[in-house]
Amino acid sequence: MTAAQTMELHKSQVQAAVEILRAVAEMIQSVGQILSGQLYALLMGKMDIETYERMISTLIGAGLIRRERSHMLVWIGGAR
């Protein structure tokens, strides 16, 4: 694989990850709040728990959601 092919592969992987992150954020936004376990149950066939936790941490770090002590994920990123 050439360097250009490797860069293109990485670019497409990053784009796919951003699209998944956006879709999950939009889902949380549309419902307002959801239990983390319930959300993971919907996604577990698509990603492992480590990937899920990194995704949630990214959304928290971006200021779009907060995780309450009850593991409730609450949309805080703006208009619903």
DRENTORKOL-3810 file (N, C-alpha, C; in nm, 4 decimals):
REM DRENTORKOL-3810
@n.u->0.0855; n.v->-0.1173; n.w->0.0000; ca.u->0.0000; ca.v->0.0000; ca.w->0.0000; c.u->0.0900; c.v->0.1236; c.w->0.0000
@n.u->0.0599; n.v->0.2161; n.w->-0.0866; ca.u->0.1402; ca.v->0.3385; ca.w->-0.0957; c.u->0.1020; c.v->0.4345; c.w->0.0161
@n.u->0.1839; n.v->0.5338; n.w->0.0374; ca.u->0.1558; ca.v->0.6352; ca.w->0.1393; c.u->0.0255; c.v->0.7085; c.w->0.1086
@n.u->0.0029; n.v->0.7358; n.w->-0.0183; ca.u->-0.1206; ca.v->0.8046; ca.w->-0.0585; c.u->-0.2433; c.v->0.7181; c.w->-0.0301
@n.u->-0.2327; n.v->0.5885; n.w->-0.0549; ca.u->-0.3442; ca.v->0.4982; ca.w->-0.0265; c.u->-0.3691; c.v->0.4892; c.w->0.1240
@n.u->-0.2617; n.v->0.4860; n.w->0.2013; ca.u->-0.2750; ca.v->0.4816; ca.w->0.3469; c.u->-0.3423; c.v->0.6073; c.w->0.3985
@n.u->-0.3012; n.v->0.7239; n.w->0.3461; ca.u->-0.3626; ca.v->0.8512; ca.w->0.3868; c.u->-0.5108; c.v->0.8533; c.w->0.3508
@n.u->-0.5448; n.v->0.8030; n.w->0.2329; ca.u->-0.6848; ca.v->0.8001; ca.w->0.1899; c.u->-0.7665; c.v->0.7074; c.w->0.2787
@n.u->-0.7091; n.v->0.5947; n.w->0.3168; ca.u->-0.7768; ca.v->0.5013; ca.w->0.4068; c.u->-0.8019; c.v->0.5667; c.w->0.5418
@n.u->-0.7008; n.v->0.6325; n.w->0.5968; ca.u->-0.7169; ca.v->0.7005; ca.w->0.7252; c.u->-0.8210; c.v->0.8119; c.w->0.7157
@n.u->-0.8182; n.v->0.8841; n.w->0.6065; ca.u->-0.9153; ca.v->0.9920; ca.w->0.5857; c.u->-1.0570; c.v->0.9369; c.w->0.5854
@n.u->-1.0795; n.v->0.8262; n.w->0.5164; ca.u->-1.2144; ca.v->0.7690; ca.w->0.5110; c.u->-1.2559; c.v->0.7130; c.w->0.6471
@n.u->-1.1618; n.v->0.6590; n.w->0.7231; ca.u->-1.1935; ca.v->0.6099; ca.w->0.8577; c.u->-1.2312; c.v->0.7246; c.w->0.9503
@n.u->-1.1592; n.v->0.8354; n.w->0.9416; ca.u->-1.1901; ca.v->0.9530; ca.w->1.0238; c.u->-1.3269; c.v->1.0082; c.w->0.9851
@n.u->-1.3554; n.v->1.0155; n.w->0.8563; ca.u->-1.4856; ca.v->1.0649; ca.w->0.8113; c.u->-1.5987; c.v->0.9759; c.w->0.8633
@n.u->-1.5789; n.v->0.8451; n.w->0.8598; ca.u->-1.6802; ca.v->0.7527; ca.w->0.9101; c.u->-1.7014; c.v->0.7717; c.w->1.0599
@n.u->-1.5925; n.v->0.7898; n.w->1.1349; ca.u->-1.6033; ca.v->0.8100; ca.w->1.2790; c.u->-1.6788; c.v->0.9391; c.w->1.3103
@n.u->-1.6505; n.v->1.0444; n.w->1.2361; ca.u->-1.7197; ca.v->1.1723; ca.w->1.2565; c.u->-1.8686; c.v->1.1580; c.w->1.2253
@n.u->-1.9023; n.v->1.0854; n.w->1.1206; ca.u->-2.0428; ca.v->1.0643; ca.w->1.0857; c.u->-2.1162; c.v->0.9862; c.w->1.1942
@n.u->-2.0518; n.v->0.8853; n.w->1.2504; ca.u->-2.1127; ca.v->0.8078; ca.w->1.3588; c.u->-2.1312; c.v->0.8958; c.w->1.4813
@n.u->-2.0287; n.v->0.9731; n.w->1.5157; ca.u->-2.0370; ca.v->1.0629; ca.w->1.6309; c.u->-2.1503; c.v->1.1633; c.w->1.6128
@n.u->-2.1615; n.v->1.2179; n.w->1.4927; ca.u->-2.2687; ca.v->1.3140; ca.w->1.4641; c.u->-2.4057; c.v->1.2477; c.w->1.4768
@n.u->-2.4207; n.v->1.1275; n.w->1.4250; ca.u->-2.5493; ca.v->1.0576; ca.w->1.4314; c.u->-2.5893; c.v->1.0285; c.w->1.5759
@n.u->-2.4942; n.v->0.9847; n.w->1.6564; ca.u->-2.5240; ca.v->0.9562; ca.w->1.7973; c.u->-2.5593; c.v->1.0859; c.w->1.8705
@n.u->-2.4853; n.v->1.1923; n.w->1.8445; ca.u->-2.5155; ca.v->1.3217; ca.w->1.9070; c.u->-2.6565; c.v->1.3678; c.w->1.8695
@n.u->-2.6923; n.v->1.3533; n.w->1.7418; ca.u->-2.8253; ca.v->1.3941; ca.w->1.6974; c.u->-2.9338; c.v->1.3096; c.w->1.7624
@n.u->-2.9052; n.v->1.1809; n.w->1.7836; ca.u->-3.0034; ca.v->1.0958; ca.w->1.8488; c.u->-3.0255; c.v->1.1398; c.w->1.9934
@n.u->-2.9165; n.v->1.1647; n.w->2.0657; ca.u->-2.9296; ca.v->1.2100; ca.w->2.2046; c.u->-3.0017; c.v->1.3439; c.w->2.2074
@n.u->-2.9662; n.v->1.4320; n.w->2.1162; ca.u->-3.0321; ca.v->1.5626; ca.w->2.1097; c.u->-3.1821; c.v->1.5468; c.w->2.0869
@n.u->-3.2207; n.v->1.4567; n.w->1.9985; ca.u->-3.3631; ca.v->1.4427; ca.w->1.9650; c.u->-3.4464; c.v->1.3884; c.w->2.0806
@n.u->-3.3862; n.v->1.3026; n.w->2.1650; ca.u->-3.4624; ca.v->1.2475; ca.w->2.2775; c.u->-3.4407; c.v->1.3257; c.w->2.4058
@n.u->-3.3376; n.v->1.4093; n.w->2.4098; ca.u->-3.3122; ca.v->1.4921; ca.w->2.5276; c.u->-3.2250; c.v->1.4239; c.w->2.6316
@n.u->-3.2555; n.v->1.2988; n.w->2.6597; ca.u->-3.1755; ca.v->1.2205; ca.w->2.7538; c.u->-3.2018; c.v->1.0729; c.w->2.7318
@n.u->-3.0997; n.v->0.9924; n.w->2.7636; ca.u->-3.1110; ca.v->0.8478; ca.w->2.7465; c.u->-3.0117; c.v->0.7817; c.w->2.8413
@n.u->-3.0507; n.v->0.6693; n.w->2.8962; ca.u->-2.9580; ca.v->0.5943; ca.w->2.9796; c.u->-2.8432; c.v->0.5426; c.w->2.8938
@n.u->-2.7228; n.v->0.5541; n.w->2.9445; ca.u->-2.6049; ca.v->0.5122; ca.w->2.8696; c.u->-2.6143; c.v->0.3648; c.w->2.8294
@n.u->-2.6597; n.v->0.2810; n.w->2.9189; ca.u->-2.6723; ca.v->0.1391; ca.w->2.8884; c.u->-2.7728; c.v->0.1123; c.w->2.7773
@n.u->-2.8794; n.v->0.1883; n.w->2.7772; ca.u->-2.9807; ca.v->0.1744; ca.w->2.6729; c.u->-2.9226; c.v->0.2156; c.w->2.5371
@n.u->-2.8467; n.v->0.3252; n.w->2.5367; ca.u->-2.7842; ca.v->0.3698; ca.w->2.4130; c.u->-2.6821; c.v->0.2666; c.w->2.3650
@n.u->-2.6002; n.v->0.2148; n.w->2.4565; ca.u->-2.5012; ca.v->0.1155; ca.w->2.4150; c.u->-2.5696; c.v->-0.0102; c.w->2.3606
@n.u->-2.6816; n.v->-0.0505; n.w->2.4200; ca.u->-2.7541; ca.v->-0.1685; ca.w->2.3708; c.u->-2.7965; c.v->-0.1486; c.w->2.2249
@n.u->-2.8290; n.v->-0.0262; n.w->2.1884; ca.u->-2.8663; ca.v->0.0035; ca.w->2.0499; c.u->-2.7464; c.v->-0.0013; c.w->1.9561
@n.u->-2.6274; n.v->0.0263; n.w->2.0110; ca.u->-2.5073; ca.v->0.0382; ca.w->1.9277; c.u->-2.4124; c.v->-0.0801; c.w->1.9369
@n.u->-2.4349; n.v->-0.1725; n.w->2.0280; ca.u->-2.3350; ca.v->-0.2751; ca.w->2.0569; c.u->-2.3015; c.v->-0.3650; c.w->1.9386
@n.u->-2.3882; n.v->-0.3791; n.w->1.8438; ca.u->-2.3551; ca.v->-0.4568; ca.w->1.7256; c.u->-2.2667; c.v->-0.3802; c.w->1.6276
@n.u->-2.2532; n.v->-0.2497; n.w->1.6527; ca.u->-2.1764; ca.v->-0.1628; ca.w->1.5635; c.u->-2.0386; c.v->-0.1275; c.w->1.6186
@n.u->-2.0215; n.v->-0.1330; n.w->1.7525; ca.u->-1.8945; ca.v->-0.0937; ca.w->1.8136; c.u->-1.8771; c.v->-0.1633; c.w->1.9473
@n.u->-1.7527; n.v->-0.1764; n.w->1.9905; ca.u->-1.7265; ca.v->-0.2373; ca.w->2.1211; c.u->-1.7403; c.v->-0.1314; c.w->2.2311
@n.u->-1.7374; n.v->-0.1758; n.w->2.3542; ca.u->-1.7615; ca.v->-0.0864; ca.w->2.4685; c.u->-1.6533; c.v->0.0211; c.w->2.4802
@n.u->-1.5293; n.v->-0.0127; n.w->2.4471; ca.u->-1.4210; ca.v->0.0867; ca.w->2.4562; c.u->-1.4432; c.v->0.2006; c.w->2.3571
@n.u->-1.4837; n.v->0.1656; n.w->2.2369; ca.u->-1.5129; ca.v->0.2670; ca.w->2.1346; c.u->-1.6317; c.v->0.3511; c.w->2.1777
@n.u->-1.7331; n.v->0.2874; n.w->2.2315; ca.u->-1.8509; ca.v->0.3590; ca.w->2.2806; c.u->-1.8122; c.v->0.4585; c.w->2.3890
@n.u->-1.7324; n.v->0.4138; n.w->2.4860; ca.u->-1.6922; ca.v->0.5023; ca.w->2.5958; c.u->-1.6094; c.v->0.6201; c.w->2.5454
@n.u->-1.5211; n.v->0.5962; n.w->2.4473; ca.u->-1.4437; ca.v->0.7068; ca.w->2.3898; c.u->-1.5355; c.v->0.8057; c.w->2.3189
@n.u->-1.6371; n.v->0.7552; n.w->2.2507; ca.u->-1.7313; ca.v->0.8409; ca.w->2.1809; c.u->-1.8081; c.v->0.9277; c.w->2.2813
@n.u->-1.8564; n.v->0.8670; n.w->2.3880; ca.u->-1.9296; ca.v->0.9421; ca.w->2.4899; c.u->-1.8387; c.v->1.0455; c.w->2.5552
@n.u->-1.7152; n.v->1.0066; n.w->2.5853; ca.u->-1.6194; ca.v->1.1020; ca.w->2.6435; c.u->-1.5947; c.v->1.2192; c.w->2.5499
@n.u->-1.5898; n.v->1.1930; n.w->2.4199; ca.u->-1.5709; ca.v->1.2995; ca.w->2.3211; c.u->-1.6890; c.v->1.3956; c.w->2.3232
@n.u->-1.8113; n.v->1.3424; n.w->2.3295; ca.u->-1.9304; ca.v->1.4281; ca.w->2.3338; c.u->-1.9358; c.v->1.5086; c.w->2.4630
@n.u->-1.8945; n.v->1.4484; n.w->2.5737; ca.u->-1.8889; ca.v->1.5201; ca.w->2.7016; c.u->-1.7840; c.v->1.6308; c.w->2.6924
@n.u->-1.6658; n.v->1.5967; n.w->2.6428; ca.u->-1.5580; ca.v->1.6944; ca.w->2.6293; c.u->-1.5932; c.v->1.8100; c.w->2.5376
@n.u->-1.6770; n.v->1.7841; n.w->2.4385; ca.u->-1.7204; ca.v->1.8886; ca.w->2.3458; c.u->-1.8307; c.v->1.9757; c.w->2.4043
@n.u->-1.8783; n.v->1.9395; n.w->2.5241; ca.u->-1.9836; ca.v->2.0183; ca.w->2.5877; c.u->-2.1217; c.v->1.9949; c.w->2.5298
@n.u->-2.1416; n.v->1.8807; n.w->2.4646; ca.u->-2.2716; ca.v->1.8516; ca.w->2.4044; c.u->-2.3625; c.v->1.7713; c.w->2.4961
@n.u->-2.3039; n.v->1.6861; n.w->2.5788; ca.u->-2.3825; ca.v->1.6066; ca.w->2.6736; c.u->-2.3136; c.v->1.6078; c.w->2.8094
@n.u->-2.3895; n.v->1.5688; n.w->2.9105; ca.u->-2.3306; ca.v->1.5411; ca.w->3.0422; c.u->-2.3786; c.v->1.4038; c.w->3.0853
@n.u->-2.2974; n.v->1.3377; n.w->3.1681; ca.u->-2.3351; ca.v->1.2071; ca.w->3.2205; c.u->-2.3653; c.v->1.2264; c.w->3.3683
@n.u->-2.4873; n.v->1.1945; n.w->3.4066; ca.u->-2.5270; ca.v->1.2068; ca.w->3.5459; c.u->-2.4856; c.v->1.0825; c.w->3.6233
@n.u->-2.4912; n.v->1.0907; n.w->3.7541; ca.u->-2.4497; ca.v->0.9784; ca.w->3.8392; c.u->-2.5262; c.v->0.8509; c.w->3.8062
@n.u->-2.6468; n.v->0.8647; n.w->3.7593; ca.u->-2.7308; ca.v->0.7496; ca.w->3.7244; c.u->-2.6967; c.v->0.6935; c.w->3.5864
@n.u->-2.5922; n.v->0.7456; n.w->3.5241; ca.u->-2.5504; ca.v->0.7088; ca.w->3.3879; c.u->-2.6482; c.v->0.7585; c.w->3.2820
@n.u->-2.7297; n.v->0.8553; n.w->3.3216; ca.u->-2.8179; ca.v->0.9197; ca.w->3.2248; c.u->-2.7350; c.v->1.0181; c.w->3.1428
@n.u->-2.7442; n.v->1.0098; n.w->3.0105; ca.u->-2.6778; ca.v->1.1033; ca.w->2.9224; c.u->-2.7796; c.v->1.2111; c.w->2.8872
@n.u->-2.7451; n.v->1.3348; n.w->2.9144; ca.u->-2.8376; ca.v->1.4472; ca.w->2.8970; c.u->-2.7800; c.v->1.5436; c.w->2.7958
@n.u->-2.8601; n.v->1.5803; n.w->2.6963; ca.u->-2.8175; ca.v->1.6759; ca.w->2.5949; c.u->-2.8097; c.v->1.8151; c.w->2.6561
@n.u->-2.6973; n.v->1.8833; n.w->2.6436; ca.u->-2.6808; ca.v->2.0188; ca.w->2.6940; c.u->-2.6244; c.v->2.1109; c.w->2.5851
@n.u->-2.6163; n.v->2.0601; n.w->2.4634; ca.u->-2.5478; ca.v->2.1306; ca.w->2.3551; c.u->-2.6267; c.v->2.2347; c.w->2.2811
@n.u->-2.7424; n.v->2.2701; n.w->2.3260; ca.u->-2.8168; ca.v->2.3731; ca.w->2.2558; c.u->-2.9546; c.v->2.3278; c.w->2.2155
@n.u->-3.0126; n.v->2.4021; n.w->2.1223; ca.u->-3.1527; ca.v->2.3837; ca.w->2.0826; c.u->-3.1852; c.v->2.2405; c.w->2.0460
@n.u->-3.3035; n.v->2.1989; n.w->2.0876; ca.u->-3.3549; ca.v->2.0656; ca.w->2.0546; c.u->-3.4621; c.v->2.0771; c.w->1.9554
END
